[in-house]
């Protein structure tokens, strides 16, 4: 049953979008039905929450990579580019005021 729950959450909703409360609710229900012991439920909760966090981190990394790729394709100036230009402008302005 434990493996079926893991697969169902992973395939159906994805660990990344299932909240800790939702996981707790499902695991508590399994304990009430006698399909999981209290110790197993704690282990399962920890494992499912960890997998969810891992998937969220993976999604964030991939999303960041995609955004950076799109920005590079658009050839937009970076924050560092703008700061460098602002500093250069400030230097030039200070020369004209001297």
Beta strands, then each sheet from edge to edge (+ up, - down):
end
